[in-house]
Amino acid sequence: MLLNQKTDFSATSRMKIGIISDTHEELADQVIAVIKSCDIAIHAGDIGSSQVLETLQPKTGHVIAVAGNNDKPYLWDFKDWQLVKNLPQVQELSVPGGKIVVEHGHEHDMHKPAHHDLRAAHPQARLVVYGHTHIQIIDEDAPGQHILNPGAAGYTRNKGGPSCIVLTIDNNTWDYEVFKFSDASVV
């Protein structure tokens, strides 16, 4: 599988971006449905298998993914070693209204008071997306630079159910829609 890692979407004035993380080889059906309604998908690491990335079907086919601490060749099927070895640690996207930086976050202290570490590491970003903690959060405490964790989109340590976030961009206006599905709704 080859990822379409296009990163410059600045010529588009409107778009919906589905943001997920921490699937650990499994992706909830509800999250798949949300991603299908989006223009592109971002996976912030701990993917677990190529099947997860193949299942993501945003409208344009663009899937941006970074490696998590569990995305190591020896943890994936042998047939997927080349894919996992080529996943970047950090990915930067240009979108209408600014830049989005994606990383898994496992090399930072990820407690909310320490989001300053991510902000300092990526001062050019309007939004920094990370995963790792499996805790869904949108931190808008610093004007002009938000920090987002979509939570776990699979079934592993999902803190009550799979989750994701959709960022809708209309020129310079960015709005977030939070999705959290209960474990009871997952079959």
C-alpha positions in Angstrom: 0.0 0.0 0.0 1.2 3.5 -0.9 0.0 6.4 1.1 -1.0 9.6 -0.7 1.1 11.9 1.6 0.3 15.1 -0.3 0.8 18.0 2.2 -0.1 21.2 0.4 -3.9 21.9 0.5 -3.6 25.7 0.7 -5.2 26.3 -2.7 -8.5 24.8 -1.4 -10.8 27.2 0.4 -13.0 24.6 2.1 -12.3 21.2 3.5 -13.1 18.6 6.1 -10.3 16.7 7.8 -11.0 13.6 9.8 -8.4 13.2 12.6 -7.7 9.8 14.3 -5.0 8.1 16.3 -4.2 5.0 18.2 -6.1 2.3 16.3 -3.6 -0.4 17.3 -4.7 -2.6 14.3 -8.5 -2.0 14.7 -10.7 0.8 13.5 -14.2 1.3 14.7 -17.0 1.2 12.1 -18.4 4.5 13.4 -15.1 6.2 12.9 -14.8 4.7 9.4 -18.2 6.3 8.5 -17.1 9.7 9.8 -13.8 9.6 7.8 -15.8 8.8 4.6 -17.6 12.1 4.9 -14.2 14.0 5.1 -11.9 15.2 2.3 -8.7 13.9 3.9 -7.8 11.8 6.8 -5.0 12.2 9.4 -3.7 9.4 11.5 -1.5 10.5 14.4 0.2 7.1 14.9 0.0 3.8 16.6 -1.6 2.5 13.4 -0.8 -1.2 13.8 -1.4 -2.5 10.3 -1.7 -1.5 6.7 -5.3 -2.7 6.8 -6.2 0.3 9.0 -4.8 2.7 6.4 -6.5 0.9 3.6 -9.8 1.1 5.4 -9.6 4.9 5.6 -11.5 6.2 2.6 -11.8 10.0 2.6 -13.4 11.6 -0.4 -10.1 12.5 -2.1 -8.2 9.4 -1.0 -5.5 11.5 0.8 -4.4 9.8 4.0 -1.7 11.5 6.1 -0.1 9.2 8.7 2.8 9.4 11.1 4.6 6.6 13.1 3.7 6.1 16.7 5.8 4.3 19.3 4.1 1.0 18.4 4.7 1.4 14.7 7.8 -0.6 14.4 8.5 -3.2 11.6 8.8 -6.1 14.1 5.3 -5.3 15.4 3.7 -5.3 12.0 3.2 -8.1 9.5 6.3 -8.8 7.5 4.5 -7.8 4.2 4.0 -4.3 5.7 7.6 -3.6 6.9 8.4 -1.3 4.0 5.3 0.8 4.7 5.9 1.1 8.4 9.6 1.9 7.9 8.7 4.8 5.6 6.2 6.4 7.9 7.5 9.9 8.9 7.8 10.9 12.6 6.4 14.3 11.9 4.2 15.6 9.0 3.4 19.2 8.2 0.3 20.2 6.2 -0.5 23.5 4.6 -4.2 24.2 4.6 -6.4 27.3 4.3 -5.7 29.5 7.2 -2.4 28.0 8.4 -0.3 24.9 9.1 -1.1 21.6 10.8 1.7 19.6 12.3 1.1 15.9 13.1 3.2 13.7 15.4 2.4 10.9 17.8 3.7 12.8 20.8 5.4 10.0 22.6 8.6 11.9 22.9 6.9 14.8 24.8 5.3 14.9 28.3 1.7 14.9 27.1 -0.2 16.1 30.2 -2.3 19.2 29.3 -0.1 21.6 31.4 2.8 20.4 29.3 1.2 21.2 25.9 3.6 24.1 25.9 6.3 21.5 24.9 4.4 20.8 21.6 3.8 24.5 21.0 7.5 25.2 21.5 8.5 22.4 19.1 6.1 23.6 16.4 5.8 27.4 16.6 4.8 27.7 13.0 1.7 25.5 13.5 -1.8 26.8 13.9 -2.8 23.3 15.0 -0.6 20.5 16.5 -2.2 17.0 16.4 -0.9 14.2 18.5 -2.0 10.9 19.9 -0.3 8.5 22.3 -2.4 9.2 25.4 -5.7 7.9 24.0 -7.4 10.9 25.7 -9.5 13.1 23.5 -8.8 16.8 24.0 -8.9 20.2 22.2 -6.6 22.7 23.9 -7.4 26.2 22.8 -5.7 27.9 25.7 -3.0 29.6 23.5 -4.5 32.1 21.0 -3.5 31.2 17.5 -2.2 27.7 18.3 -4.4 24.8 19.3 -3.3 21.3 20.4 -5.6 18.4 19.6 -5.7 14.7 20.5 -8.5 12.8 18.8 -8.4 9.9 21.4 -8.2 6.3 20.3 -10.2 5.4 17.2 -10.0 1.6 17.9 -10.8 -0.6 20.8 -7.6 -0.5 22.8 -7.7 1.7 25.9 -10.2 4.0 24.2 -11.4 5.5 27.5 -15.1 4.5 27.1 -15.3 4.2 23.3 -13.7 5.0 20.0 -13.3 8.6 19.1 -12.2 11.0 16.4 -12.4 14.7 15.6 -13.3 16.5 12.4 -11.8 19.8 11.5 -13.9 21.9 9.1 -12.0 24.7 7.4 -13.8 27.5 5.6 -11.0 29.9 4.5 -9.6 31.2 7.8 -12.4 29.8 10.0 -11.7 26.5 11.7 -14.3 24.5 13.6 -13.9 21.2 15.4 -16.6 18.5 15.7 -15.9 15.9 18.4 -17.1 12.3 18.0 -17.1 9.8 20.9 -18.9 6.5 20.4 -19.8 4.4 23.4 -18.3 1.0 23.8 -21.8 -0.3 24.0 -22.4 0.9 20.4 -19.4 -1.0 19.2 -20.1 -4.6 18.0 
